[in-house]
Amino acid sequence: MSEENNNNSNNEKENRKKEAKTSDAAKKSSATGKEKSVLIKKDSEKTAGKKDKDKASWLGELKRYLRGVVSEVKKVHWLGTKELVIYTIVVFVAVLFVGSLIWLFDSLLTTVLRLVI
């Protein structure tokens, strides 16, 4: 029952967001000539301000990215020496097993083809 309520509330939120976006778009499209030019100027001023901030804050963005990378590396489960040795042996055994199977099938097919041809 609570899942249905959560789904319904999430759907209602999404619908409200969509309605708000469409009403904003309708407002912009219904503007007269002067209103459109004002809207365009405001939009261009916003993008010009963003460009200045982007140029100045690239160093800050780089620092934030590197901090994120460091925090994610700290979350990684690094293997201990004992685990590393065990997993390496398992990989070598698996490679030897699969390699020997491929060799066996190749030898059998070669022998069968020599008898047929």
Phi and psi restraints in degrees (range 20) as a CNS / XPLOR table:
assign (resid 1 and name C) (resid 2 and name N)
       (resid 2 and name CA) (resid 2 and name C) 1.0 -69.5 20.0 2
assign (resid 2 and name N) (resid 2 and name CA)
       (resid 2 and name C) (resid 3 and name N) 1.0 -30.7 20.0 2
assign (resid 2 and name C) (resid 3 and name N)
       (resid 3 and name CA) (resid 3 and name C) 1.0 -64.5 20.0 2
assign (resid 3 and name N) (resid 3 and name CA)
       (resid 3 and name C) (resid 4 and name N) 1.0 -39.7 20.0 2
assign (resid 3 and name C) (resid 4 and name N)
       (resid 4 and name CA) (resid 4 and name C) 1.0 -63.6 20.0 2
assign (resid 4 and name N) (resid 4 and name CA)
       (resid 4 and name C) (resid 5 and name N) 1.0 -41.5 20.0 2
assign (resid 4 and name C) (resid 5 and name N)
       (resid 5 and name CA) (resid 5 and name C) 1.0 -63.6 20.0 2
assign (resid 5 and name N) (resid 5 and name CA)
       (resid 5 and name C) (resid 6 and name N) 1.0 -42.8 20.0 2
assign (resid 5 and name C) (resid 6 and name N)
       (resid 6 and name CA) (resid 6 and name C) 1.0 -62.7 20.0 2
assign (resid 6 and name N) (resid 6 and name CA)
       (resid 6 and name C) (resid 7 and name N) 1.0 -44.0 20.0 2
assign (resid 6 and name C) (resid 7 and name N)
       (resid 7 and name CA) (resid 7 and name C) 1.0 -63.5 20.0 2
assign (resid 7 and name N) (resid 7 and name CA)
       (resid 7 and name C) (resid 8 and name N) 1.0 -42.4 20.0 2
assign (resid 7 and name C) (resid 8 and name N)
       (resid 8 and name CA) (resid 8 and name C) 1.0 -64.0 20.0 2
assign (resid 8 and name N) (resid 8 and name CA)
       (resid 8 and name C) (resid 9 and name N) 1.0 -42.7 20.0 2
assign (resid 8 and name C) (resid 9 and name N)
       (resid 9 and name CA) (resid 9 and name C) 1.0 -67.8 20.0 2
assign (resid 9 and name N) (resid 9 and name CA)
       (resid 9 and name C) (resid 10 and name N) 1.0 -37.2 20.0 2
assign (resid 9 and name C) (resid 10 and name N)
       (resid 10 and name CA) (resid 10 and name C) 1.0 -64.6 20.0 2
assign (resid 10 and name N) (resid 10 and name CA)
       (resid 10 and name C) (resid 11 and name N) 1.0 -41.8 20.0 2
assign (resid 10 and name C) (resid 11 and name N)
       (resid 11 and name CA) (resid 11 and name C) 1.0 -64.3 20.0 2
assign (resid 11 and name N) (resid 11 and name CA)
       (resid 11 and name C) (resid 12 and name N) 1.0 -39.7 20.0 2
assign (resid 11 and name C) (resid 12 and name N)
       (resid 12 and name CA) (resid 12 and name C) 1.0 -64.0 20.0 2
assign (resid 12 and name N) (resid 12 and name CA)
       (resid 12 and name C) (resid 13 and name N) 1.0 -41.8 20.0 2
assign (resid 12 and name C) (resid 13 and name N)
       (resid 13 and name CA) (resid 13 and name C) 1.0 -62.1 20.0 2
assign (resid 13 and name N) (resid 13 and name CA)
       (resid 13 and name C) (resid 14 and name N) 1.0 -44.0 20.0 2
assign (resid 13 and name C) (resid 14 and name N)
       (resid 14 and name CA) (resid 14 and name C) 1.0 -63.2 20.0 2
assign (resid 14 and name N) (resid 14 and name CA)
       (resid 14 and name C) (resid 15 and name N) 1.0 -41.6 20.0 2
assign (resid 14 and name C) (resid 15 and name N)
       (resid 15 and name CA) (resid 15 and name C) 1.0 -62.9 20.0 2
assign (resid 15 and name N) (resid 15 and name CA)
       (resid 15 and name C) (resid 16 and name N) 1.0 -40.5 20.0 2
assign (resid 15 and name C) (resid 16 and name N)
       (resid 16 and name CA) (resid 16 and name C) 1.0 -64.2 20.0 2
assign (resid 16 and name N) (resid 16 and name CA)
       (resid 16 and name C) (resid 17 and name N) 1.0 -41.0 20.0 2
assign (resid 16 and name C) (resid 17 and name N)
       (resid 17 and name CA) (resid 17 and name C) 1.0 -62.2 20.0 2
assign (resid 17 and name N) (resid 17 and name CA)
       (resid 17 and name C) (resid 18 and name N) 1.0 -44.1 20.0 2
assign (resid 17 and name C) (resid 18 and name N)
       (resid 18 and name CA) (resid 18 and name C) 1.0 -62.6 20.0 2
assign (resid 18 and name N) (resid 18 and name CA)
       (resid 18 and name C) (resid 19 and name N) 1.0 -42.0 20.0 2
assign (resid 18 and name C) (resid 19 and name N)
       (resid 19 and name CA) (resid 19 and name C) 1.0 -63.8 20.0 2
assign (resid 19 and name N) (resid 19 and name CA)
       (resid 19 and name C) (resid 20 and name N) 1.0 -39.8 20.0 2
assign (resid 19 and name C) (resid 20 and name N)
       (resid 20 and name CA) (resid 20 and name C) 1.0 -65.2 20.0 2
assign (resid 20 and name N) (resid 20 and name CA)
       (resid 20 and name C) (resid 21 and name N) 1.0 -41.1 20.0 2
assign (resid 20 and name C) (resid 21 and name N)
       (resid 21 and name CA) (resid 21 and name C) 1.0 -65.1 20.0 2
assign (resid 21 and name N) (resid 21 and name CA)
       (resid 21 and name C) (resid 22 and name N) 1.0 -43.8 20.0 2
assign (resid 21 and name C) (resid 22 and name N)
       (resid 22 and name CA) (resid 22 and name C) 1.0 -67.9 20.0 2
assign (resid 22 and name N) (resid 22 and name CA)
       (resid 22 and name C) (resid 23 and name N) 1.0 -34.4 20.0 2
assign (resid 22 and name C) (resid 23 and name N)
       (resid 23 and name CA) (resid 23 and name C) 1.0 -69.2 20.0 2
assign (resid 23 and name N) (resid 23 and name CA)
       (resid 23 and name C) (resid 24 and name N) 1.0 -36.6 20.0 2
assign (resid 23 and name C) (resid 24 and name N)
       (resid 24 and name CA) (resid 24 and name C) 1.0 -64.1 20.0 2
assign (resid 24 and name N) (resid 24 and name CA)
       (resid 24 and name C) (resid 25 and name N) 1.0 -42.6 20.0 2
assign (resid 24 and name C) (resid 25 and name N)
       (resid 25 and name CA) (resid 25 and name C) 1.0 -65.6 20.0 2
assign (resid 25 and name N) (resid 25 and name CA)
       (resid 25 and name C) (resid 26 and name N) 1.0 -38.6 20.0 2
assign (resid 25 and name C) (resid 26 and name N)
       (resid 26 and name CA) (resid 26 and name C) 1.0 -65.8 20.0 2
assign (resid 26 and name N) (resid 26 and name CA)
       (resid 26 and name C) (resid 27 and name N) 1.0 -38.6 20.0 2
assign (resid 26 and name C) (resid 27 and name N)
       (resid 27 and name CA) (resid 27 and name C) 1.0 -61.8 20.0 2
assign (resid 27 and name N) (resid 27 and name CA)
       (resid 27 and name C) (resid 28 and name N) 1.0 -45.1 20.0 2
assign (resid 27 and name C) (resid 28 and name N)
       (resid 28 and name CA) (resid 28 and name C) 1.0 -66.3 20.0 2
assign (resid 28 and name N) (resid 28 and name CA)
       (resid 28 and name C) (resid 29 and name N) 1.0 -39.3 20.0 2
assign (resid 28 and name C) (resid 29 and name N)
       (resid 29 and name CA) (resid 29 and name C) 1.0 -74.3 20.0 2
assign (resid 29 and name N) (resid 29 and name CA)
       (resid 29 and name C) (resid 30 and name N) 1.0 -24.8 20.0 2
assign (resid 29 and name C) (resid 30 and name N)
       (resid 30 and name CA) (resid 30 and name C) 1.0 -89.9 20.0 2
assign (resid 30 and name N) (resid 30 and name CA)
       (resid 30 and name C) (resid 31 and name N) 1.0 2.0 20.0 2
assign (resid 30 and name C) (resid 31 and name N)
       (resid 31 and name CA) (resid 31 and name C) 1.0 -70.8 20.0 2
assign (resid 31 and name N) (resid 31 and name CA)
       (resid 31 and name C) (resid 32 and name N) 1.0 147.5 20.0 2
assign (resid 31 and name C) (resid 32 and name N)
       (resid 32 and name CA) (resid 32 and name C) 1.0 -77.8 20.0 2
assign (resid 32 and name N) (resid 32 and name CA)
       (resid 32 and name C) (resid 33 and name N) 1.0 -179.3 20.0 2
assign (resid 32 and name C) (resid 33 and name N)
       (resid 33 and name CA) (resid 33 and name C) 1.0 -55.3 20.0 2
assign (resid 33 and name N) (resid 33 and name CA)
       (resid 33 and name C) (resid 34 and name N) 1.0 -50.0 20.0 2
assign (resid 33 and name C) (resid 34 and name N)
       (resid 34 and name CA) (resid 34 and name C) 1.0 -65.8 20.0 2
assign (resid 34 and name N) (resid 34 and name CA)
       (resid 34 and name C) (resid 35 and name N) 1.0 -41.4 20.0 2
assign (resid 34 and name C) (resid 35 and name N)
       (resid 35 and name CA) (resid 35 and name C) 1.0 -64.1 20.0 2
assign (resid 35 and name N) (resid 35 and name CA)
       (resid 35 and name C) (resid 36 and name N) 1.0 -38.1 20.0 2
assign (resid 35 and name C) (resid 36 and name N)
       (resid 36 and name CA) (resid 36 and name C) 1.0 -63.3 20.0 2
assign (resid 36 and name N) (resid 36 and name CA)
       (resid 36 and name C) (resid 37 and name N) 1.0 -42.9 20.0 2
assign (resid 36 and name C) (resid 37 and name N)
       (resid 37 and name CA) (resid 37 and name C) 1.0 -65.9 20.0 2
assign (resid 37 and name N) (resid 37 and name CA)
       (resid 37 and name C) (resid 38 and name N) 1.0 -34.9 20.0 2
assign (resid 37 and name C) (resid 38 and name N)
       (resid 38 and name CA) (resid 38 and name C) 1.0 -66.0 20.0 2
assign (resid 38 and name N) (resid 38 and name CA)
       (resid 38 and name C) (resid 39 and name N) 1.0 -43.0 20.0 2
assign (resid 38 and name C) (resid 39 and name N)
       (resid 39 and name CA) (resid 39 and name C) 1.0 -63.1 20.0 2
assign (resid 39 and name N) (resid 39 and name CA)
       (resid 39 and name C) (resid 40 and name N) 1.0 -40.8 20.0 2
assign (resid 39 and name C) (resid 40 and name N)
       (resid 40 and name CA) (resid 40 and name C) 1.0 -64.7 20.0 2
assign (resid 40 and name N) (resid 40 and name CA)
       (resid 40 and name C) (resid 41 and name N) 1.0 -42.4 20.0 2
assign (resid 40 and name C) (resid 41 and name N)
       (resid 41 and name CA) (resid 41 and name C) 1.0 -61.9 20.0 2
assign (resid 41 and name N) (resid 41 and name CA)
       (resid 41 and name C) (resid 42 and name N) 1.0 -44.1 20.0 2
assign (resid 41 and name C) (resid 42 and name N)
       (resid 42 and name CA) (resid 42 and name C) 1.0 -62.3 20.0 2
assign (resid 42 and name N) (resid 42 and name CA)
       (resid 42 and name C) (resid 43 and name N) 1.0 -42.7 20.0 2
assign (resid 42 and name C) (resid 43 and name N)
       (resid 43 and name CA) (resid 43 and name C) 1.0 -63.4 20.0 2
assign (resid 43 and name N) (resid 43 and name CA)
       (resid 43 and name C) (resid 44 and name N) 1.0 -42.7 20.0 2
assign (resid 43 and name C) (resid 44 and name N)
       (resid 44 and name CA) (resid 44 and name C) 1.0 -68.1 20.0 2
assign (resid 44 and name N) (resid 44 and name CA)
       (resid 44 and name C) (resid 45 and name N) 1.0 -33.5 20.0 2
assign (resid 44 and name C) (resid 45 and name N)
       (resid 45 and name CA) (resid 45 and name C) 1.0 -65.9 20.0 2
assign (resid 45 and name N) (resid 45 and name CA)
       (resid 45 and name C) (resid 46 and name N) 1.0 -38.8 20.0 2
assign (resid 45 and name C) (resid 46 and name N)
       (resid 46 and name CA) (resid 46 and name C) 1.0 -63.6 20.0 2
assign (resid 46 and name N) (resid 46 and name CA)
       (resid 46 and name C) (resid 47 and name N) 1.0 -44.5 20.0 2
assign (resid 46 and name C) (resid 47 and name N)
       (resid 47 and name CA) (resid 47 and name C) 1.0 -69.0 20.0 2
assign (resid 47 and name N) (resid 47 and name CA)
       (resid 47 and name C) (resid 48 and name N) 1.0 -34.4 20.0 2
assign (resid 47 and name C) (resid 48 and name N)
       (resid 48 and name CA) (resid 48 and name C) 1.0 -65.4 20.0 2
assign (resid 48 and name N) (resid 48 and name CA)
       (resid 48 and name C) (resid 49 and name N) 1.0 -41.2 20.0 2
assign (resid 48 and name C) (resid 49 and name N)
       (resid 49 and name CA) (resid 49 and name C) 1.0 -64.1 20.0 2
assign (resid 49 and name N) (resid 49 and name CA)
       (resid 49 and name C) (resid 50 and name N) 1.0 -37.8 20.0 2
assign (resid 49 and name C) (resid 50 and name N)
       (resid 50 and name CA) (resid 50 and name C) 1.0 -66.6 20.0 2
assign (resid 50 and name N) (resid 50 and name CA)
       (resid 50 and name C) (resid 51 and name N) 1.0 -38.1 20.0 2
assign (resid 50 and name C) (resid 51 and name N)
       (resid 51 and name CA) (resid 51 and name C) 1.0 -63.0 20.0 2
assign (resid 51 and name N) (resid 51 and name CA)
       (resid 51 and name C) (resid 52 and name N) 1.0 -41.7 20.0 2
assign (resid 51 and name C) (resid 52 and name N)
       (resid 52 and name CA) (resid 52 and name C) 1.0 -63.8 20.0 2
assign (resid 52 and name N) (resid 52 and name CA)
       (resid 52 and name C) (resid 53 and name N) 1.0 -43.1 20.0 2
assign (resid 52 and name C) (resid 53 and name N)
       (resid 53 and name CA) (resid 53 and name C) 1.0 -65.9 20.0 2
assign (resid 53 and name N) (resid 53 and name CA)
       (resid 53 and name C) (resid 54 and name N) 1.0 -38.9 20.0 2
assign (resid 53 and name C) (resid 54 and name N)
       (resid 54 and name CA) (resid 54 and name C) 1.0 -62.9 20.0 2
assign (resid 54 and name N) (resid 54 and name CA)
       (resid 54 and name C) (resid 55 and name N) 1.0 -41.6 20.0 2
assign (resid 54 and name C) (resid 55 and name N)
       (resid 55 and name CA) (resid 55 and name C) 1.0 -64.8 20.0 2
assign (resid 55 and name N) (resid 55 and name CA)
       (resid 55 and name C) (resid 56 and name N) 1.0 -39.1 20.0 2
assign (resid 55 and name C) (resid 56 and name N)
       (resid 56 and name CA) (resid 56 and name C) 1.0 -79.0 20.0 2
assign (resid 56 and name N) (resid 56 and name CA)
       (resid 56 and name C) (resid 57 and name N) 1.0 -26.6 20.0 2
assign (resid 56 and name C) (resid 57 and name N)
       (resid 57 and name CA) (resid 57 and name C) 1.0 -102.8 20.0 2
assign (resid 57 and name N) (resid 57 and name CA)
       (resid 57 and name C) (resid 58 and name N) 1.0 11.4 20.0 2
assign (resid 57 and name C) (resid 58 and name N)
       (resid 58 and name CA) (resid 58 and name C) 1.0 -65.2 20.0 2
assign (resid 58 and name N) (resid 58 and name CA)
       (resid 58 and name C) (resid 59 and name N) 1.0 -31.8 20.0 2
assign (resid 58 and name C) (resid 59 and name N)
       (resid 59 and name CA) (resid 59 and name C) 1.0 -68.7 20.0 2
assign (resid 59 and name N) (resid 59 and name CA)
       (resid 59 and name C) (resid 60 and name N) 1.0 -39.8 20.0 2
assign (resid 59 and name C) (resid 60 and name N)
       (resid 60 and name CA) (resid 60 and name C) 1.0 -64.4 20.0 2
assign (resid 60 and name N) (resid 60 and name CA)
       (resid 60 and name C) (resid 61 and name N) 1.0 -39.3 20.0 2
assign (resid 60 and name C) (resid 61 and name N)
       (resid 61 and name CA) (resid 61 and name C) 1.0 -64.5 20.0 2
assign (resid 61 and name N) (resid 61 and name CA)
       (resid 61 and name C) (resid 62 and name N) 1.0 -39.3 20.0 2
assign (resid 61 and name C) (resid 62 and name N)
       (resid 62 and name CA) (resid 62 and name C) 1.0 -63.9 20.0 2
assign (resid 62 and name N) (resid 62 and name CA)
       (resid 62 and name C) (resid 63 and name N) 1.0 -43.7 20.0 2
assign (resid 62 and name C) (resid 63 and name N)
       (resid 63 and name CA) (resid 63 and name C) 1.0 -62.1 20.0 2
assign (resid 63 and name N) (resid 63 and name CA)
       (resid 63 and name C) (resid 64 and name N) 1.0 -42.2 20.0 2
assign (resid 63 and name C) (resid 64 and name N)
       (resid 64 and name CA) (resid 64 and name C) 1.0 -64.6 20.0 2
assign (resid 64 and name N) (resid 64 and name CA)
       (resid 64 and name C) (resid 65 and name N) 1.0 -41.2 20.0 2
assign (resid 64 and name C) (resid 65 and name N)
       (resid 65 and name CA) (resid 65 and name C) 1.0 -61.7 20.0 2
assign (resid 65 and name N) (resid 65 and name CA)
       (resid 65 and name C) (resid 66 and name N) 1.0 -45.9 20.0 2
assign (resid 65 and name C) (resid 66 and name N)
       (resid 66 and name CA) (resid 66 and name C) 1.0 -66.1 20.0 2
assign (resid 66 and name N) (resid 66 and name CA)
       (resid 66 and name C) (resid 67 and name N) 1.0 -37.0 20.0 2
assign (resid 66 and name C) (resid 67 and name N)
       (resid 67 and name CA) (resid 67 and name C) 1.0 -61.7 20.0 2
assign (resid 67 and name N) (resid 67 and name CA)
       (resid 67 and name C) (resid 68 and name N) 1.0 -39.8 20.0 2
assign (resid 67 and name C) (resid 68 and name N)
       (resid 68 and name CA) (resid 68 and name C) 1.0 -64.2 20.0 2
assign (resid 68 and name N) (resid 68 and name CA)
       (resid 68 and name C) (resid 69 and name N) 1.0 -40.3 20.0 2
assign (resid 68 and name C) (resid 69 and name N)
       (resid 69 and name CA) (resid 69 and name C) 1.0 -63.4 20.0 2
assign (resid 69 and name N) (resid 69 and name CA)
       (resid 69 and name C) (resid 70 and name N) 1.0 -45.2 20.0 2
assign (resid 69 and name C) (resid 70 and name N)
       (resid 70 and name CA) (resid 70 and name C) 1.0 -62.7 20.0 2
assign (resid 70 and name N) (resid 70 and name CA)
       (resid 70 and name C) (resid 71 and name N) 1.0 -41.7 20.0 2
assign (resid 70 and name C) (resid 71 and name N)
       (resid 71 and name CA) (resid 71 and name C) 1.0 -66.7 20.0 2
assign (resid 71 and name N) (resid 71 and name CA)
       (resid 71 and name C) (resid 72 and name N) 1.0 -35.1 20.0 2
assign (resid 71 and name C) (resid 72 and name N)
       (resid 72 and name CA) (resid 72 and name C) 1.0 -70.4 20.0 2
assign (resid 72 and name N) (resid 72 and name CA)
       (resid 72 and name C) (resid 73 and name N) 1.0 -37.0 20.0 2
assign (resid 72 and name C) (resid 73 and name N)
       (resid 73 and name CA) (resid 73 and name C) 1.0 -65.4 20.0 2
assign (resid 73 and name N) (resid 73 and name CA)
       (resid 73 and name C) (resid 74 and name N) 1.0 -32.9 20.0 2
assign (resid 73 and name C) (resid 74 and name N)
       (resid 74 and name CA) (resid 74 and name C) 1.0 -67.4 20.0 2
assign (resid 74 and name N) (resid 74 and name CA)
       (resid 74 and name C) (resid 75 and name N) 1.0 -26.0 20.0 2
assign (resid 74 and name C) (resid 75 and name N)
       (resid 75 and name CA) (resid 75 and name C) 1.0 -80.5 20.0 2
assign (resid 75 and name N) (resid 75 and name CA)
       (resid 75 and name C) (resid 76 and name N) 1.0 -14.0 20.0 2
assign (resid 75 and name C) (resid 76 and name N)
       (resid 76 and name CA) (resid 76 and name C) 1.0 -68.8 20.0 2
assign (resid 76 and name N) (resid 76 and name CA)
       (resid 76 and name C) (resid 77 and name N) 1.0 138.6 20.0 2
assign (resid 76 and name C) (resid 77 and name N)
       (resid 77 and name CA) (resid 77 and name C) 1.0 -86.9 20.0 2
assign (resid 77 and name N) (resid 77 and name CA)
       (resid 77 and name C) (resid 78 and name N) 1.0 107.0 20.0 2
assign (resid 77 and name C) (resid 78 and name N)
       (resid 78 and name CA) (resid 78 and name C) 1.0 -88.4 20.0 2
assign (resid 78 and name N) (resid 78 and name CA)
       (resid 78 and name C) (resid 79 and name N) 1.0 139.0 20.0 2
assign (resid 78 and name C) (resid 79 and name N)
       (resid 79 and name CA) (resid 79 and name C) 1.0 -73.9 20.0 2
assign (resid 79 and name N) (resid 79 and name CA)
       (resid 79 and name C) (resid 80 and name N) 1.0 146.4 20.0 2
assign (resid 79 and name C) (resid 80 and name N)
       (resid 80 and name CA) (resid 80 and name C) 1.0 -82.9 20.0 2
assign (resid 80 and name N) (resid 80 and name CA)
       (resid 80 and name C) (resid 81 and name N) 1.0 173.0 20.0 2
assign (resid 80 and name C) (resid 81 and name N)
       (resid 81 and name CA) (resid 81 and name C) 1.0 -61.8 20.0 2
assign (resid 81 and name N) (resid 81 and name CA)
       (resid 81 and name C) (resid 82 and name N) 1.0 -43.9 20.0 2
assign (resid 81 and name C) (resid 82 and name N)
       (resid 82 and name CA) (resid 82 and name C) 1.0 -63.6 20.0 2
assign (resid 82 and name N) (resid 82 and name CA)
       (resid 82 and name C) (resid 83 and name N) 1.0 -45.9 20.0 2
assign (resid 82 and name C) (resid 83 and name N)
       (resid 83 and name CA) (resid 83 and name C) 1.0 -63.1 20.0 2
assign (resid 83 and name N) (resid 83 and name CA)
       (resid 83 and name C) (resid 84 and name N) 1.0 -40.4 20.0 2
assign (resid 83 and name C) (resid 84 and name N)
       (resid 84 and name CA) (resid 84 and name C) 1.0 -62.5 20.0 2
assign (resid 84 and name N) (resid 84 and name CA)
       (resid 84 and name C) (resid 85 and name N) 1.0 -42.9 20.0 2
assign (resid 84 and name C) (resid 85 and name N)
       (resid 85 and name CA) (resid 85 and name C) 1.0 -65.4 20.0 2
assign (resid 85 and name N) (resid 85 and name CA)
       (resid 85 and name C) (resid 86 and name N) 1.0 -44.0 20.0 2
assign (resid 85 and name C) (resid 86 and name N)
       (resid 86 and name CA) (resid 86 and name C) 1.0 -62.4 20.0 2
assign (resid 86 and name N) (resid 86 and name CA)
       (resid 86 and name C) (resid 87 and name N) 1.0 -48.0 20.0 2
assign (resid 86 and name C) (resid 87 and name N)
       (resid 87 and name CA) (resid 87 and name C) 1.0 -66.1 20.0 2
assign (resid 87 and name N) (resid 87 and name CA)
       (resid 87 and name C) (resid 88 and name N) 1.0 -33.4 20.0 2
assign (resid 87 and name C) (resid 88 and name N)
       (resid 88 and name CA) (resid 88 and name C) 1.0 -66.2 20.0 2
assign (resid 88 and name N) (resid 88 and name CA)
       (resid 88 and name C) (resid 89 and name N) 1.0 -42.6 20.0 2
assign (resid 88 and name C) (resid 89 and name N)
       (resid 89 and name CA) (resid 89 and name C) 1.0 -63.5 20.0 2
assign (resid 89 and name N) (resid 89 and name CA)
       (resid 89 and name C) (resid 90 and name N) 1.0 -42.0 20.0 2
assign (resid 89 and name C) (resid 90 and name N)
       (resid 90 and name CA) (resid 90 and name C) 1.0 -60.5 20.0 2
assign (resid 90 and name N) (resid 90 and name CA)
       (resid 90 and name C) (resid 91 and name N) 1.0 -42.6 20.0 2
assign (resid 90 and name C) (resid 91 and name N)
       (resid 91 and name CA) (resid 91 and name C) 1.0 -64.5 20.0 2
assign (resid 91 and name N) (resid 91 and name CA)
       (resid 91 and name C) (resid 92 and name N) 1.0 -45.0 20.0 2
assign (resid 91 and name C) (resid 92 and name N)
       (resid 92 and name CA) (resid 92 and name C) 1.0 -61.6 20.0 2
assign (resid 92 and name N) (resid 92 and name CA)
       (resid 92 and name C) (resid 93 and name N) 1.0 -43.0 20.0 2
assign (resid 92 and name C) (resid 93 and name N)
       (resid 93 and name CA) (resid 93 and name C) 1.0 -63.3 20.0 2
assign (resid 93 and name N) (resid 93 and name CA)
       (resid 93 and name C) (resid 94 and name N) 1.0 -42.9 20.0 2
assign (resid 93 and name C) (resid 94 and name N)
       (resid 94 and name CA) (resid 94 and name C) 1.0 -64.0 20.0 2
assign (resid 94 and name N) (resid 94 and name CA)
       (resid 94 and name C) (resid 95 and name N) 1.0 -41.2 20.0 2
assign (resid 94 and name C) (resid 95 and name N)
       (resid 95 and name CA) (resid 95 and name C) 1.0 -64.9 20.0 2
assign (resid 95 and name N) (resid 95 and name CA)
       (resid 95 and name C) (resid 96 and name N) 1.0 -43.4 20.0 2
assign (resid 95 and name C) (resid 96 and name N)
       (resid 96 and name CA) (resid 96 and name C) 1.0 -62.5 20.0 2
assign (resid 96 and name N) (resid 96 and name CA)
       (resid 96 and name C) (resid 97 and name N) 1.0 -42.0 20.0 2
assign (resid 96 and name C) (resid 97 and name N)
       (resid 97 and name CA) (resid 97 and name C) 1.0 -63.3 20.0 2
assign (resid 97 and name N) (resid 97 and name CA)
       (resid 97 and name C) (resid 98 and name N) 1.0 -50.3 20.0 2
assign (resid 97 and name C) (resid 98 and name N)
       (resid 98 and name CA) (resid 98 and name C) 1.0 -65.6 20.0 2
assign (resid 98 and name N) (resid 98 and name CA)
       (resid 98 and name C) (resid 99 and name N) 1.0 -39.5 20.0 2
assign (resid 98 and name C) (resid 99 and name N)
       (resid 99 and name CA) (resid 99 and name C) 1.0 -62.3 20.0 2
assign (resid 99 and name N) (resid 99 and name CA)
       (resid 99 and name C) (resid 100 and name N) 1.0 -41.5 20.0 2
assign (resid 99 and name C) (resid 100 and name N)
       (resid 100 and name CA) (resid 100 and name C) 1.0 -68.8 20.0 2
assign (resid 100 and name N) (resid 100 and name CA)
       (resid 100 and name C) (resid 101 and name N) 1.0 -34.6 20.0 2
assign (resid 100 and name C) (resid 101 and name N)
       (resid 101 and name CA) (resid 101 and name C) 1.0 -64.3 20.0 2
assign (resid 101 and name N) (resid 101 and name CA)
       (resid 101 and name C) (resid 102 and name N) 1.0 -43.9 20.0 2
assign (resid 101 and name C) (resid 102 and name N)
       (resid 102 and name CA) (resid 102 and name C) 1.0 -63.2 20.0 2
assign (resid 102 and name N) (resid 102 and name CA)
       (resid 102 and name C) (resid 103 and name N) 1.0 -42.2 20.0 2
assign (resid 102 and name C) (resid 103 and name N)
       (resid 103 and name CA) (resid 103 and name C) 1.0 -61.5 20.0 2
assign (resid 103 and name N) (resid 103 and name CA)
       (resid 103 and name C) (resid 104 and name N) 1.0 -43.4 20.0 2
assign (resid 103 and name C) (resid 104 and name N)
       (resid 104 and name CA) (resid 104 and name C) 1.0 -62.1 20.0 2
assign (resid 104 and name N) (resid 104 and name CA)
       (resid 104 and name C) (resid 105 and name N) 1.0 -48.6 20.0 2
assign (resid 104 and name C) (resid 105 and name N)
       (resid 105 and name CA) (resid 105 and name C) 1.0 -65.1 20.0 2
assign (resid 105 and name N) (resid 105 and name CA)
       (resid 105 and name C) (resid 106 and name N) 1.0 -37.1 20.0 2
assign (resid 105 and name C) (resid 106 and name N)
       (resid 106 and name CA) (resid 106 and name C) 1.0 -64.1 20.0 2
assign (resid 106 and name N) (resid 106 and name CA)
       (resid 106 and name C) (resid 107 and name N) 1.0 -43.4 20.0 2
assign (resid 106 and name C) (resid 107 and name N)
       (resid 107 and name CA) (resid 107 and name C) 1.0 -63.7 20.0 2
assign (resid 107 and name N) (resid 107 and name CA)
       (resid 107 and name C) (resid 108 and name N) 1.0 -43.3 20.0 2
assign (resid 107 and name C) (resid 108 and name N)
       (resid 108 and name CA) (resid 108 and name C) 1.0 -63.2 20.0 2
assign (resid 108 and name N) (resid 108 and name CA)
       (resid 108 and name C) (resid 109 and name N) 1.0 -45.0 20.0 2
assign (resid 108 and name C) (resid 109 and name N)
       (resid 109 and name CA) (resid 109 and name C) 1.0 -65.7 20.0 2
assign (resid 109 and name N) (resid 109 and name CA)
       (resid 109 and name C) (resid 110 and name N) 1.0 -37.0 20.0 2
assign (resid 109 and name C) (resid 110 and name N)
       (resid 110 and name CA) (resid 110 and name C) 1.0 -63.5 20.0 2
assign (resid 110 and name N) (resid 110 and name CA)
       (resid 110 and name C) (resid 111 and name N) 1.0 -43.5 20.0 2
assign (resid 110 and name C) (resid 111 and name N)
       (resid 111 and name CA) (resid 111 and name C) 1.0 -65.3 20.0 2
assign (resid 111 and name N) (resid 111 and name CA)
       (resid 111 and name C) (resid 112 and name N) 1.0 -42.3 20.0 2
assign (resid 111 and name C) (resid 112 and name N)
       (resid 112 and name CA) (resid 112 and name C) 1.0 -64.6 20.0 2
assign (resid 112 and name N) (resid 112 and name CA)
       (resid 112 and name C) (resid 113 and name N) 1.0 -43.1 20.0 2
assign (resid 112 and name C) (resid 113 and name N)
       (resid 113 and name CA) (resid 113 and name C) 1.0 -66.0 20.0 2
assign (resid 113 and name N) (resid 113 and name CA)
       (resid 113 and name C) (resid 114 and name N) 1.0 -35.4 20.0 2
assign (resid 113 and name C) (resid 114 and name N)
       (resid 114 and name CA) (resid 114 and name C) 1.0 -66.5 20.0 2
assign (resid 114 and name N) (resid 114 and name CA)
       (resid 114 and name C) (resid 115 and name N) 1.0 -37.1 20.0 2
assign (resid 114 and name C) (resid 115 and name N)
       (resid 115 and name CA) (resid 115 and name C) 1.0 -69.9 20.0 2
assign (resid 115 and name N) (resid 115 and name CA)
       (resid 115 and name C) (resid 116 and name N) 1.0 -37.0 20.0 2
assign (resid 115 and name C) (resid 116 and name N)
       (resid 116 and name CA) (resid 116 and name C) 1.0 -74.9 20.0 2
assign (resid 116 and name N) (resid 116 and name CA)
       (resid 116 and name C) (resid 117 and name N) 1.0 -41.0 20.0 2
